[in-house]
Amino acid sequence: MKKATGPTWRERERIRTKKQILAAARNVFARKGFHKSSLSEIASEAGLGKATLYSYFADKADLVRAVFEDTIDEQLRTVERAVSGKRDPRSRIRAIATAQLRHFAKHRYLLRICATENLFQSEELKRDIRTLMMQKYAKYTELLEETFALAAKKGLLKKTDPRQVAHLFIAILHAVSLYWHMYGVKPSPEDEGRMVCDIVFDGLRKA
């Protein structure tokens, strides 16, 4: 029986370099926005040649897709760690809300870019990002649906469509992050996570 082997040195180097490029892209996008950023600046920020960057990403649109994908993956890992070991539905929902808002606070530049720039003027890019988010968020919404269904089963919430509640919950979290952006409010994920949890559970409390 053959022993399982890990990634080769070359594969590890490609992974490391890709992460280096994504981190540099985030920094440049955060400072200058999407449209004013150039691949040359991102390559320089990463300490790499432009040719190296092109060996990983075809163009700036390809790079921004990768930034969104990597950021969403990080978000999902953060949420999964937050709920690990928690069985009480209310504790799980509060943990998810807080973890999600912490993630939004960390990556506020993405919201700023989406809110202030015509980032998705390309229909292809718009479609790609929407498809990516739907695929990635499927597991996240499933976790929320299961938790809200359990809360209803335990009598903590009145019976309602858990899928609808899950999407309304996500919409409230996005509204909080938009509030930060519009009014220049300093994020407070702990307090706002508690508030979102209270809104959901008090608003849908079983009579």
Order of alpha helices (4+ residues) and beta strands (2+ residues): alpha-alpha-alpha-alpha-alpha-alpha-alpha-alpha-alpha
